[in-house]
Amino acid sequence: MFSKLGTICSVSISSLSLCLLIGSIQQKSAQAAIISLENPGFEIPEQTDQPFPGAGFFDFNTPPGWGLYDPNGLIPEDASLATSFTGGWKPSVAFFPTIPEGDQIGTIFLVPPGAGEVGFTQNSDTIIQPNTTYTLSVAVLNTPALPGAEIFAGFPGYRLELLAENTVIATDNNSVVVSEGGFETATVSYTSANDDIYLGESLGIRLINPNLNNASGLDGGNGIEVNFDDVELRATSVPEPISVLGHILSGITLIFIKKRRIEQ
């Protein structure tokens, strides 16, 4: 009797070990690796100029580490408050009492509404691999319409893109609602197949102000600025379904055989 009981315990322990093994395999497969990006929080350079009193410190230059995506040529070389511009911004507490990360954010200011889109773009050093999920997460900020700055009322939308070289492979097009003066984290993901057509190509990202003429502001006006911060890109290996299934079926078979032996 004690021998049979010991065998049952052995089967139970084996079953538990199998479950722990499968759980360990799945947990390891879900671990994400952070992909390095340049200036992901727009902290470089430190902003020291104050072109607009009370707004904080900002400039009119595309932040280092980022390229300018400007298919319609909206950003002039001598950008200023009188034109569309991109830049780094260290906002005053009047505009943003808190921001997602660090002291600065990236800003894209476009006029007039509907004239075209502009974005920040960056290629990573990562080459697209098979069976991998790539996830971009970005904090999106909506500039508030303070007294004297009513032009910011509303929100012109945002768009996040994952790229294989210059080809868009995944998009988050305005899926998250960002309240006036608030910020939200938006994400977009792409999972590569074992025989994916983009294997071997460089992974890139874009953060875009689509400059939608959506009458979202006061009196049918339109918010004209979008801000970004805390940009993070992750890669997570995805096990092939047959691999995990094989472990499970092998374990079930092992348990079944041992139980049959007990019964005999």
C-alpha contacts under 8 A as a table, 3 or more apart, distances in Angstrom:
res1	aa1	res2	aa2	distance
1	M	4	K	5.16
1	M	5	L	6.17
2	F	5	L	4.96
2	F	6	G	6.01
3	S	6	G	5.04
3	S	7	T	6.26
4	K	7	T	5.02
4	K	8	I	6.27
4	K	262	I	6.80
5	L	8	I	5.10
5	L	9	C	6.25
6	G	9	C	5.08
6	G	10	S	6.14
7	T	10	S	4.87
7	T	11	V	6.26
7	T	262	I	6.94
8	I	11	V	5.08
8	I	12	S	6.22
8	I	259	K	7.76
8	I	262	I	7.14
9	C	12	S	4.97
9	C	13	I	6.06
10	S	13	I	5.10
10	S	14	S	6.07
11	V	14	S	4.96
11	V	15	S	6.08
11	V	255	I	6.70
11	V	258	K	6.51
11	V	259	K	7.22
12	S	15	S	5.01
12	S	16	L	6.13
13	I	16	L	5.00
13	I	17	S	6.01
14	S	17	S	4.98
14	S	18	L	6.09
14	S	255	I	7.63
15	S	18	L	5.04
15	S	19	C	6.26
15	S	251	G	7.57
15	S	255	I	6.58
16	L	19	C	5.09
16	L	20	L	6.15
17	S	20	L	5.06
17	S	21	L	6.04
18	L	21	L	4.95
18	L	22	I	6.17
18	L	251	G	6.25
19	C	22	I	5.16
19	C	23	G	6.01
20	L	23	G	4.98
20	L	24	S	5.95
21	L	24	S	5.01
21	L	25	I	6.20
22	I	25	I	5.06
22	I	26	Q	6.24
22	I	244	V	7.60
22	I	247	H	7.03
22	I	248	I	7.22
23	G	26	Q	5.17
23	G	27	Q	5.99
24	S	27	Q	5.05
24	S	28	K	6.05
25	I	28	K	5.30
25	I	29	S	6.19
25	I	244	V	7.99
26	Q	29	S	5.05
26	Q	30	A	6.30
26	Q	244	V	7.87
27	Q	30	A	5.16
27	Q	31	Q	6.62
28	K	31	Q	5.45
29	S	236	T	7.26
29	S	237	S	5.66
29	S	238	V	6.06
29	S	239	P	6.34
30	A	236	T	6.06
30	A	237	S	6.59
30	A	238	V	7.08
31	Q	236	T	6.07
31	Q	237	S	7.50
32	A	234	R	6.04
32	A	235	A	5.44
32	A	236	T	4.43
32	A	237	S	7.42
33	A	234	R	5.51
33	A	235	A	5.20
33	A	236	T	6.33
34	I	232	E	7.43
34	I	233	L	6.08
34	I	234	R	4.57
34	I	235	A	6.51
35	I	124	S	7.51
35	I	126	T	7.27
35	I	232	E	7.61
35	I	233	L	5.36
35	I	234	R	5.44
35	I	235	A	6.87
36	S	124	S	7.07
36	S	125	D	7.75
36	S	233	L	7.46
37	L	40	P	5.91
37	L	122	Q	7.95
37	L	124	S	6.32
37	L	232	E	7.70
37	L	233	L	7.66
38	E	64	P	7.83
38	E	65	G	5.00
38	E	66	W	7.41
39	N	42	F	5.21
39	N	43	E	6.51
39	N	44	I	6.43
39	N	63	P	7.87
39	N	64	P	6.87
39	N	65	G	5.83
39	N	66	W	7.74
40	P	43	E	7.89
40	P	229	D	7.13
40	P	230	D	5.98
40	P	231	V	4.95
40	P	232	E	6.99
41	G	101	E	6.57
41	G	102	G	6.83
41	G	104	Q	6.98
41	G	105	I	6.44
41	G	106	G	7.80
41	G	229	D	5.22
41	G	230	D	4.84
41	G	231	V	6.31
42	F	45	P	7.70
42	F	63	P	6.58
42	F	88	G	6.29
42	F	104	Q	5.91
42	F	105	I	5.33
42	F	106	G	5.65
42	F	229	D	6.85
43	E	46	E	6.18
43	E	88	G	7.76
43	E	102	G	6.98
43	E	103	D	6.86
43	E	104	Q	5.41
43	E	105	I	7.19
44	I	63	P	6.99
44	I	64	P	6.68
44	I	88	G	7.90
45	P	63	P	7.52
45	P	64	P	7.52
45	P	88	G	7.75
47	Q	57	F	5.39
47	Q	58	F	5.45
47	Q	59	D	6.96
47	Q	88	G	6.99
47	Q	89	W	6.66
47	Q	90	K	6.20
48	T	57	F	5.54
48	T	58	F	6.99
49	D	57	F	5.14
49	D	58	F	5.89
49	D	59	D	6.74
50	Q	53	P	6.22
50	Q	55	A	7.44
50	Q	56	G	6.06
50	Q	57	F	4.57
50	Q	58	F	6.19
51	P	57	F	7.35
51	P	58	F	7.18
51	P	59	D	7.81
51	P	81	L	7.85
52	F	55	A	5.76
52	F	56	G	7.49
53	P	56	G	7.12
54	G	92	S	6.67
54	G	94	A	7.61
55	A	91	P	5.91
55	A	92	S	5.37
55	A	94	A	7.44
55	A	95	F	6.71
56	G	89	W	7.32
56	G	90	K	5.67
56	G	91	P	4.48
56	G	92	S	4.33
57	F	89	W	5.81
57	F	90	K	4.98
57	F	91	P	6.31
57	F	92	S	7.67
58	F	87	G	6.70
58	F	88	G	5.52
58	F	89	W	4.23
58	F	90	K	6.04
58	F	91	P	7.78
59	D	86	T	7.97
59	D	87	G	5.30
59	D	88	G	5.95
59	D	89	W	6.91
60	F	79	A	6.01
60	F	80	S	6.44
60	F	85	F	5.81
60	F	86	T	5.60
60	F	87	G	4.74
60	F	88	G	7.52
61	N	85	F	7.57
61	N	86	T	5.92
61	N	87	G	4.70
61	N	88	G	7.29
62	T	66	W	6.81
62	T	67	G	7.07
62	T	68	L	6.58
62	T	86	T	5.50
62	T	87	G	5.00
62	T	88	G	7.35
62	T	120	F	7.80
63	P	66	W	5.81
63	P	87	G	5.89
63	P	88	G	5.99
63	P	106	G	7.26
64	P	67	G	7.98
65	G	122	Q	7.25
66	W	120	F	5.92
66	W	121	T	5.61
66	W	122	Q	5.35
67	G	120	F	5.72
67	G	121	T	4.95
67	G	122	Q	5.99
68	L	118	V	7.51
68	L	119	G	6.16
68	L	120	F	5.19
68	L	121	T	6.13
69	Y	118	V	5.54
69	Y	119	G	4.80
69	Y	120	F	5.76
69	Y	121	T	6.15
69	Y	206	R	7.92
70	D	73	G	5.40
70	D	74	L	6.56
70	D	75	I	7.17
70	D	117	E	6.80
70	D	118	V	4.80
70	D	119	G	6.62
71	P	116	G	7.89
71	P	117	E	7.34
71	P	118	V	7.22
72	N	116	G	6.08
72	N	117	E	7.27
73	G	76	P	7.34
74	L	84	S	6.35
74	L	110	L	7.69
74	L	115	A	7.93
74	L	116	G	7.36
74	L	118	V	7.54
75	I	79	A	6.53
75	I	83	T	7.47
75	I	84	S	5.52
75	I	85	F	5.58
75	I	86	T	7.67
76	P	79	A	5.19
76	P	83	T	7.56
76	P	84	S	7.49
76	P	85	F	7.64
79	A	82	A	7.63
79	A	83	T	5.80
79	A	84	S	6.63
79	A	85	F	5.60
80	S	83	T	5.39
80	S	84	S	7.26
80	S	85	F	6.66
81	L	84	S	7.41
81	L	85	F	7.67
83	T	110	L	7.54
83	T	111	V	6.86
84	S	108	I	7.89
84	S	109	F	5.46
84	S	110	L	4.45
84	S	111	V	5.53
85	F	108	I	6.15
85	F	109	F	5.31
85	F	110	L	6.54
86	T	106	G	7.57
86	T	107	T	5.59
86	T	108	I	4.49
86	T	109	F	6.13
87	G	106	G	5.92
87	G	107	T	5.43
87	G	108	I	6.80
88	G	104	Q	6.69
88	G	105	I	5.83
88	G	106	G	4.66
88	G	107	T	6.04
89	W	104	Q	5.41
89	W	105	I	5.31
89	W	106	G	6.05
89	W	107	T	6.54
90	K	103	D	5.98
90	K	104	Q	4.40
90	K	105	I	6.53
91	P	94	A	7.97
91	P	95	F	6.26
91	P	96	F	6.23
91	P	103	D	7.94
91	P	104	Q	6.94
91	P	105	I	7.90
92	S	95	F	5.56
92	S	96	F	6.29
92	S	97	P	7.25
93	V	96	F	4.89
93	V	97	P	4.05
93	V	98	T	7.09
94	A	97	P	6.31
95	F	143	T	7.02
95	F	144	P	6.36
95	F	146	L	7.47
95	F	181	G	7.09
96	F	99	I	6.41
96	F	181	G	6.82
96	F	182	G	7.88
99	I	102	G	7.31
99	I	103	D	7.18
99	I	104	Q	7.79
99	I	105	I	7.87
99	I	183	F	7.87
100	P	139	A	6.76
100	P	183	F	7.79
100	P	229	D	6.61
100	P	230	D	6.44
101	E	104	Q	7.66
101	E	229	D	6.71
101	E	230	D	5.61
104	Q	229	D	7.77
105	I	227	N	6.49
105	I	228	F	5.83
105	I	229	D	5.13
106	G	227	N	5.45
106	G	228	F	5.14
106	G	229	D	6.35
107	T	225	E	7.02
107	T	226	V	5.94
107	T	227	N	4.33
107	T	228	F	6.47
108	I	118	V	7.32
108	I	119	G	7.27
108	I	209	N	6.51
108	I	225	E	5.60
108	I	226	V	5.47
108	I	227	N	6.26
109	F	224	I	5.85
109	F	225	E	4.39
109	F	226	V	6.76
110	L	113	P	6.96
110	L	118	V	7.89
110	L	211	N	6.62
110	L	224	I	5.49
110	L	225	E	6.35
111	V	115	A	6.97
111	V	224	I	6.61
112	P	115	A	5.74
112	P	224	I	7.79
113	P	116	G	7.78
113	P	156	P	7.80
113	P	211	N	5.54
113	P	212	L	6.15
113	P	213	N	4.96
113	P	222	N	6.69
113	P	224	I	6.54
114	G	117	E	7.97
114	G	211	N	5.50
114	G	212	L	5.26
114	G	213	N	4.74
115	A	211	N	7.12
116	G	210	P	6.77
116	G	211	N	6.21
117	E	208	I	6.91
117	E	209	N	5.74
117	E	210	P	4.38
117	E	211	N	5.52
118	V	208	I	5.72
118	V	209	N	5.55
118	V	210	P	6.63
118	V	211	N	7.87
119	G	206	R	6.35
119	G	207	L	5.24
119	G	208	I	3.94
119	G	209	N	5.88
120	F	206	R	5.58
120	F	207	L	5.17
120	F	208	I	6.46
121	T	204	G	7.41
121	T	205	I	5.65
121	T	206	R	4.33
121	T	207	L	6.46
122	Q	204	G	5.66
122	Q	205	I	5.50
122	Q	206	R	6.64
123	N	165	E	7.66
123	N	202	S	6.93
123	N	203	L	6.09
123	N	204	G	4.05
123	N	205	I	6.40
124	S	202	S	6.89
124	S	203	L	5.74
124	S	204	G	5.58
124	S	205	I	7.98
125	D	202	S	6.89
125	D	203	L	7.37
126	T	202	S	5.91
126	T	203	L	5.71
127	I	199	L	7.41
127	I	200	G	5.37
127	I	201	E	5.42
127	I	202	S	4.61
127	I	203	L	5.91
128	I	132	T	7.99
128	I	164	A	7.69
128	I	192	S	7.69
128	I	198	Y	6.71
128	I	199	L	5.09
128	I	200	G	5.34
128	I	201	E	5.62
128	I	202	S	6.21
128	I	203	L	6.09
129	Q	132	T	6.26
129	Q	192	S	7.07
129	Q	199	L	5.59
129	Q	200	G	6.64
130	P	192	S	5.41
130	P	193	A	5.47
130	P	194	N	4.67
130	P	195	D	6.82
130	P	196	D	6.63
130	P	199	L	6.55
131	N	191	T	6.69
131	N	192	S	5.12
131	N	193	A	5.07
131	N	194	N	5.40
131	N	237	S	6.11
131	N	238	V	5.08
131	N	239	P	6.77
131	N	240	E	7.13
132	T	191	T	5.46
132	T	192	S	5.35
132	T	193	A	7.52
132	T	235	A	6.48
132	T	236	T	5.50
132	T	237	S	4.45
132	T	238	V	5.24
133	T	189	S	6.66
133	T	190	Y	5.53
133	T	191	T	4.05
133	T	192	S	6.38
133	T	235	A	5.65
133	T	236	T	5.07
133	T	237	S	6.36
133	T	238	V	6.74
134	Y	189	S	5.45
134	Y	190	Y	5.26
134	Y	191	T	6.24
134	Y	233	L	7.12
134	Y	234	R	5.65
134	Y	235	A	4.60
134	Y	236	T	6.52
135	T	187	T	6.83
135	T	188	V	5.74
135	T	189	S	4.27
135	T	190	Y	6.62
135	T	233	L	5.68
135	T	234	R	5.19
135	T	235	A	6.52
136	L	162	L	7.40
136	L	187	T	5.46
136	L	188	V	5.38
136	L	189	S	6.32
136	L	205	I	7.84
136	L	231	V	7.40
136	L	232	E	5.82
136	L	233	L	4.57
136	L	234	R	6.57
137	S	185	T	6.58
137	S	186	A	5.63
137	S	187	T	4.31
137	S	188	V	6.73
137	S	230	D	7.95
137	S	231	V	5.94
137	S	232	E	5.28
137	S	233	L	6.49
138	V	185	T	5.47
138	V	186	A	5.42
138	V	187	T	6.43
138	V	228	F	6.72
138	V	229	D	6.23
138	V	230	D	5.80
138	V	231	V	4.60
138	V	232	E	6.47
139	A	183	F	6.42
139	A	184	E	5.48
139	A	185	T	4.24
139	A	186	A	6.23
139	A	228	F	5.63
139	A	229	D	5.05
139	A	230	D	5.76
139	A	231	V	6.88
140	V	158	Y	7.76
140	V	178	V	7.30
140	V	183	F	5.34
140	V	184	E	5.44
140	V	185	T	6.08
140	V	186	A	6.88
140	V	226	V	7.24
140	V	227	N	5.86
140	V	228	F	4.86
140	V	229	D	6.69
141	L	178	V	6.91
141	L	181	G	7.18
141	L	182	G	5.86
141	L	183	F	4.18
141	L	184	E	6.73
141	L	226	V	6.25
141	L	227	N	4.88
141	L	228	F	6.05
141	L	229	D	7.88
142	N	155	F	6.47
142	N	178	V	6.24
142	N	179	S	6.60
142	N	180	E	5.60
142	N	181	G	5.24
142	N	182	G	5.69
142	N	183	F	6.25
142	N	225	E	7.29
142	N	226	V	5.88
142	N	227	N	6.59
143	T	152	F	6.14
143	T	153	A	7.85
143	T	180	E	6.59
143	T	181	G	5.17
143	T	182	G	7.55
143	T	225	E	6.58
143	T	226	V	6.90
143	T	227	N	7.42
144	P	152	F	6.03
144	P	153	A	6.42
144	P	180	E	5.21
144	P	181	G	4.11
144	P	182	G	7.78
145	A	149	A	5.37
145	A	150	E	4.55
145	A	151	I	6.59
145	A	152	F	4.76
145	A	153	A	4.67
145	A	154	G	7.93
145	A	180	E	7.55
145	A	181	G	7.67
146	L	149	A	5.04
146	L	150	E	5.96
146	L	152	F	7.93
147	P	150	E	6.20
149	A	152	F	6.16
150	E	153	A	5.51
150	E	218	L	7.98
151	I	221	G	7.88
151	I	222	N	7.53
151	I	223	G	6.58
151	I	224	I	7.42
152	F	155	F	7.63
152	F	217	G	7.61
152	F	222	N	7.34
152	F	223	G	4.66
152	F	224	I	6.07
152	F	225	E	6.79
153	A	180	E	7.46
153	A	216	S	7.45
153	A	217	G	4.54
153	A	218	L	6.06
153	A	221	G	7.45
153	A	222	N	6.46
153	A	223	G	4.99
154	G	180	E	6.95
154	G	215	A	7.57
154	G	216	S	4.51
154	G	217	G	3.77
154	G	218	L	7.10
154	G	221	G	7.41
154	G	222	N	5.31
154	G	223	G	4.06
154	G	224	I	7.78
155	F	180	E	7.66
155	F	216	S	6.12
155	F	217	G	7.09
155	F	222	N	6.47
155	F	223	G	4.25
155	F	224	I	6.68
155	F	225	E	7.22
155	F	226	V	7.51
156	P	209	N	7.04
156	P	210	P	6.64
156	P	211	N	4.94
156	P	212	L	4.75
156	P	213	N	6.79
156	P	214	N	6.84
156	P	216	S	7.52
156	P	222	N	6.50
156	P	223	G	5.24
156	P	224	I	5.75
156	P	225	E	6.92
156	P	226	V	7.27
157	G	174	N	5.76
157	G	209	N	6.47
157	G	210	P	6.12
157	G	211	N	6.73
157	G	212	L	6.31
157	G	226	V	7.47
158	Y	173	N	6.50
158	Y	174	N	5.29
158	Y	207	L	7.57
158	Y	208	I	5.70
158	Y	209	N	5.03
158	Y	210	P	5.86
158	Y	226	V	7.04
159	R	171	T	6.98
159	R	172	D	5.61
159	R	173	N	4.57
159	R	174	N	5.80
159	R	207	L	6.19
159	R	208	I	5.03
159	R	209	N	6.63
159	R	210	P	6.78
160	L	171	T	5.61
160	L	172	D	5.09
160	L	173	N	6.57
160	L	187	T	7.66
160	L	188	V	6.89
160	L	205	I	7.48
160	L	206	R	5.79
160	L	207	L	4.98
160	L	208	I	6.27
161	E	168	V	6.38
161	E	169	I	7.44
161	E	170	A	5.74
161	E	171	T	4.60
161	E	172	D	6.60
161	E	188	V	7.27
161	E	205	I	5.56
161	E	206	R	5.03
161	E	207	L	6.73
162	L	168	V	5.91
162	L	169	I	5.73
162	L	170	A	5.18
162	L	171	T	6.52
162	L	188	V	7.45
162	L	189	S	7.58
162	L	190	Y	7.54
162	L	203	L	7.22
162	L	204	G	5.87
162	L	205	I	4.72
162	L	206	R	6.69
163	L	166	N	5.87
163	L	167	T	5.28
163	L	168	V	4.56
163	L	169	I	5.49
163	L	170	A	7.25
163	L	202	S	7.91
163	L	203	L	5.65
163	L	204	G	4.61
163	L	205	I	5.62
163	L	206	R	7.71
164	A	167	T	5.14
164	A	168	V	6.51
164	A	169	I	6.55
164	A	198	Y	6.37
164	A	201	E	5.66
164	A	202	S	5.60
164	A	203	L	5.02
164	A	204	G	6.19
165	E	201	E	6.03
165	E	202	S	5.20
165	E	203	L	6.27
165	E	204	G	6.42
166	N	204	G	7.79
168	V	171	T	7.42
169	I	190	Y	7.12
170	A	188	V	6.73
170	A	189	S	6.53
170	A	190	Y	5.96
171	T	188	V	6.12
171	T	189	S	7.95
172	D	175	S	6.26
172	D	186	A	7.66
172	D	187	T	6.84
172	D	188	V	5.46
174	N	177	V	7.31
175	S	186	A	7.81
176	V	184	E	7.29
176	V	185	T	7.93
176	V	186	A	6.37
177	V	184	E	7.65
178	V	182	G	6.16
178	V	183	F	5.77
178	V	184	E	5.92
179	S	182	G	5.10
179	S	183	F	7.01
192	S	196	D	5.70
192	S	198	Y	7.89
192	S	199	L	7.87
193	A	196	D	4.64
195	D	199	L	7.53
196	D	199	L	5.62
198	Y	201	E	5.69
207	L	228	F	7.62
209	N	225	E	7.38
209	N	226	V	5.90
211	N	224	I	6.46
211	N	225	E	7.95
212	L	222	N	7.98
213	N	222	N	6.32
214	N	222	N	6.40
215	A	218	L	7.87
215	A	219	D	7.93
215	A	220	G	4.39
215	A	221	G	4.99
215	A	222	N	5.02
216	S	220	G	6.37
216	S	221	G	6.34
216	S	222	N	5.21
216	S	223	G	6.77
217	G	220	G	5.60
217	G	221	G	4.47
217	G	222	N	4.51
217	G	223	G	5.83
218	L	221	G	5.34
218	L	222	N	7.42
228	F	231	V	7.68
239	P	243	S	6.69
239	P	244	V	7.07
240	E	243	S	5.42
240	E	244	V	7.04
241	P	244	V	5.55
241	P	245	L	6.08
242	I	245	L	4.96
242	I	246	G	5.81
243	S	246	G	5.18
243	S	247	H	6.60
244	V	247	H	5.24
244	V	248	I	6.40
245	L	248	I	5.08
245	L	249	L	6.09
246	G	249	L	5.23
246	G	250	S	6.06
247	H	250	S	5.23
247	H	251	G	6.20
248	I	251	G	5.13
248	I	252	I	6.23
249	L	252	I	5.08
249	L	253	T	6.12
250	S	253	T	5.17
250	S	254	L	6.23
251	G	254	L	5.09
251	G	255	I	6.27
252	I	255	I	5.18
252	I	256	F	6.14
253	T	256	F	5.10
253	T	257	I	6.24
254	L	257	I	5.30
254	L	258	K	6.35
255	I	258	K	5.27
255	I	259	K	6.16
256	F	259	K	5.21
256	F	260	R	6.23
257	I	260	R	5.17
257	I	261	R	6.37
258	K	261	R	5.08
258	K	262	I	6.42
259	K	262	I	5.07
259	K	263	E	6.36
260	R	263	E	5.17
260	R	264	Q	6.32
261	R	264	Q	5.16
